[in-house]
Amino acid sequence: MDPHQDDGPISGFVGLVLVPDGATIAAAYELAQAALPAGAESALGPGALPHVTLTQCALRDAPRARIAGIIERLDTRLRGRSIPLGVVIPTGGGFVFWCVDEATPERQLLQQAHEDALGLADGFLDPVANAAVVEGTMRLTGNDPVLVGHARAHGYAFVGDRFMPHVTLGFDPRLALEARGGPALAILERRHLMQVERVALARLGRYGRVEGLVSL
């Protein structure tokens, strides 16, 4: 079932995300253009929604009312909060993340929200789609047993103590080769306070891009 529909259960690859204020959206677009090398395979820009993901997974027939309840609880805690963004880092896989400042109370707030958000997957993971997630995690992490176990249980590898809240600025496979002469990041830090407009369920596509917000 298409998660865009307004009734019936939710199926598809979705995430619980923090929707930022307009100033943060504009700042993320600007930073992505400055931080990603020319010709990057994917760079955040107009038409894409910058966001912080609390969790993501492939669902099959998850009740809307249940998901709405999870969102309502998270939204009560997070709406209107200021979340400090700081360091810009490339990952080993070629993504560029604008990370939430680790040394702040808000980081712990997001950790608690993330752990509560993991209930999204309980009992409703799509077994076929999640098998592909597990296989991809095995391949990309060298079969890391912890990350593979997370993917099996939650549909998302980077959970618990591996959770790193961030805004994804883009993706370029050349960044994974930086140590061998690939392009380096032009900017390593940008301090900014992101205001949380709301918590939402998003349909996610390639590179974790938001393809649309799901109406509940």
C-alpha positions as CSV (number, residue, x, y, z in Angstrom):
1,M,0.0,0.0,0.0
2,D,1.2,3.5,-0.8
3,P,2.1,5.3,2.4
4,H,0.7,8.5,0.8
5,Q,-2.8,7.2,1.2
6,D,-4.9,8.9,3.9
7,D,-6.4,5.7,5.4
8,G,-5.5,2.1,6.0
9,P,-2.2,0.7,7.3
10,I,1.2,2.0,6.4
11,S,3.7,0.1,4.3
12,G,6.9,1.1,2.7
13,F,10.3,2.5,3.7
14,V,9.6,5.3,6.1
15,G,11.3,7.3,8.9
16,L,10.4,9.3,12.0
17,V,12.0,12.7,11.3
18,L,12.4,16.1,12.8
19,V,11.1,18.8,10.4
20,P,13.3,22.0,10.8
21,D,12.5,25.7,10.6
22,G,12.9,27.6,7.4
23,A,16.2,29.2,8.4
24,T,17.7,25.8,9.0
25,I,16.5,24.5,5.7
26,A,18.1,27.5,3.9
27,A,21.4,27.0,5.9
28,A,21.5,23.3,5.1
29,Y,21.1,24.1,1.3
30,E,23.9,26.6,1.5
31,L,26.2,24.3,3.5
32,A,25.6,21.4,1.2
33,Q,26.7,23.4,-1.8
34,A,29.9,24.6,0.1
35,A,30.8,21.2,1.7
36,L,30.2,18.7,-1.2
37,P,32.8,18.5,-4.0
38,A,31.8,19.6,-7.4
39,G,29.8,17.0,-9.3
40,A,28.7,15.2,-6.1
41,E,26.3,12.3,-6.8
42,S,23.8,13.9,-4.4
43,A,23.7,17.2,-2.7
44,L,20.9,18.7,-0.6
45,G,19.1,21.5,-2.4
46,P,15.6,23.1,-3.1
47,G,13.0,20.4,-3.4
48,A,14.5,18.2,-0.7
49,L,13.7,18.5,3.0
50,P,16.7,18.7,5.4
51,H,15.8,16.6,8.5
52,V,17.1,14.7,11.5
53,T,16.0,11.1,11.4
54,L,15.1,9.4,14.7
55,T,14.7,6.0,13.2
56,Q,13.9,4.5,9.8
57,C,12.7,1.1,8.6
58,A,10.6,-0.8,6.0
59,L,7.1,-1.4,7.3
60,R,4.3,-3.7,6.3
61,D,0.7,-3.0,7.3
62,A,1.5,-0.9,10.4
63,P,-1.7,0.7,11.9
64,R,-1.9,4.4,11.3
65,A,-3.3,5.0,14.8
66,R,-0.3,3.3,16.4
67,I,2.2,5.4,14.4
68,A,0.2,8.6,15.1
69,G,0.4,7.8,18.8
70,I,4.2,7.5,18.7
71,I,4.5,10.7,16.8
72,E,2.2,12.6,19.2
73,R,4.4,11.5,22.2
74,L,7.6,12.5,20.4
75,D,6.2,15.8,19.1
76,T,5.1,16.8,22.6
77,R,8.7,16.5,23.8
78,L,10.5,17.9,20.7
79,R,8.3,20.5,19.0
80,G,9.8,24.0,19.4
81,R,13.1,22.7,20.9
82,S,16.4,24.2,19.7
83,I,18.9,21.6,18.5
84,P,22.5,22.7,18.1
85,L,24.2,21.6,14.9
86,G,28.0,21.8,14.6
87,V,30.6,19.6,13.0
88,V,30.4,18.5,9.3
89,I,31.9,15.1,8.7
90,P,32.3,12.7,5.8
91,T,31.5,9.0,6.6
92,G,33.4,6.0,5.3
93,G,30.6,5.3,2.9
94,G,30.7,8.7,1.2
95,F,27.9,10.5,3.0
96,V,28.4,14.0,4.5
97,F,26.6,14.7,7.8
98,W,25.9,17.9,9.6
99,C,25.9,16.5,13.2
100,V,24.1,17.5,16.3
101,D,26.6,18.8,18.9
102,E,27.5,15.9,21.2
103,A,28.3,18.0,24.3
104,T,24.8,19.4,24.9
105,P,21.7,18.4,26.9
106,E,19.7,18.4,23.6
107,R,21.9,15.5,22.3
108,Q,20.7,13.4,25.3
109,L,17.2,14.5,24.6
110,L,17.4,13.2,21.1
111,Q,19.0,9.9,22.3
112,Q,16.0,9.3,24.5
113,A,13.6,10.2,21.7
114,H,15.4,7.9,19.3
115,E,15.2,5.0,21.7
116,D,11.4,5.6,22.1
117,A,11.1,5.9,18.3
118,L,12.5,2.4,17.7
119,G,9.0,1.1,18.7
120,L,8.0,2.1,15.1
121,A,9.3,-1.2,13.8
122,D,7.9,-3.5,16.6
123,G,6.0,-6.3,15.0
124,F,5.6,-4.5,11.6
125,L,8.9,-4.8,9.7
126,D,8.5,-5.9,6.1
127,P,10.4,-9.2,6.1
128,V,11.3,-9.1,2.4
129,A,12.4,-5.4,2.4
130,N,14.2,-5.8,5.7
131,A,16.1,-8.8,4.4
132,A,17.6,-6.5,1.8
133,V,18.4,-3.9,4.5
134,V,20.2,-6.7,6.5
135,E,22.1,-7.8,3.4
136,G,23.2,-4.3,2.6
137,T,24.3,-3.8,6.2
138,M,26.4,-6.9,6.0
139,R,28.0,-5.7,2.8
140,L,28.7,-2.1,3.8
141,T,30.0,-2.9,7.4
142,G,32.0,-6.0,6.7
143,N,29.4,-8.1,8.4
144,D,29.7,-6.1,11.7
145,P,27.6,-8.4,14.1
146,V,26.3,-5.5,16.2
147,L,25.1,-3.4,13.2
148,V,23.7,-6.5,11.4
149,G,21.8,-7.4,14.6
150,H,20.4,-3.9,14.8
151,A,19.2,-4.1,11.2
152,R,17.5,-7.4,11.8
153,A,15.7,-6.2,14.9
154,H,14.9,-2.6,14.1
155,G,15.3,-2.2,10.3
156,Y,18.1,0.3,10.9
157,A,21.7,-0.4,11.7
158,F,22.7,2.8,13.5
159,V,20.6,2.6,16.7
160,G,21.3,2.7,20.4
161,D,24.9,3.7,21.1
162,R,25.5,3.8,17.3
163,F,22.9,6.5,16.8
164,M,24.4,9.8,15.5
165,P,21.7,12.5,14.9
166,H,22.5,14.6,11.9
167,V,21.3,16.3,8.8
168,T,22.4,14.5,5.7
169,L,24.0,17.1,3.3
170,G,24.8,14.8,0.5
171,F,26.6,11.8,-0.9
172,D,29.7,11.3,-3.1
173,P,31.5,7.9,-3.3
174,R,34.7,9.8,-4.0
175,L,34.7,10.9,-0.3
176,A,35.2,7.3,0.8
177,L,38.5,7.4,-1.2
178,E,39.7,10.7,0.3
179,A,42.7,9.0,1.9
180,R,43.8,7.9,-1.6
181,G,43.6,11.4,-3.1
182,G,39.9,11.9,-3.4
183,P,38.3,15.3,-2.7
184,A,38.4,16.7,0.8
185,L,35.6,18.7,2.5
186,A,35.8,22.4,2.1
187,I,34.1,23.1,5.5
188,L,34.5,21.2,8.7
189,E,32.2,23.1,11.1
190,R,29.1,25.3,11.0
191,R,27.4,26.3,14.3
192,H,23.7,26.7,14.0
193,L,20.6,26.3,16.1
194,M,17.9,24.2,14.4
195,Q,14.3,24.8,15.6
196,V,12.1,21.7,15.5
197,E,8.9,22.6,13.7
198,R,7.4,19.1,14.3
199,V,7.9,15.4,14.3
200,A,6.6,13.6,11.2
201,L,6.5,10.3,9.3
202,A,8.3,10.6,6.0
203,R,8.6,8.4,3.0
204,L,12.3,7.9,2.4
205,G,14.1,7.3,-0.9
206,R,17.6,6.9,-2.1
207,Y,20.3,8.4,0.1
208,G,17.7,8.8,2.8
209,R,16.0,11.7,1.0
210,V,12.5,12.6,2.0
211,E,10.1,11.9,-0.9
212,G,7.1,13.2,1.0
213,L,5.5,13.5,4.5
214,V,2.9,10.9,5.3
215,S,-0.6,12.2,6.4
216,L,-1.9,10.3,9.5
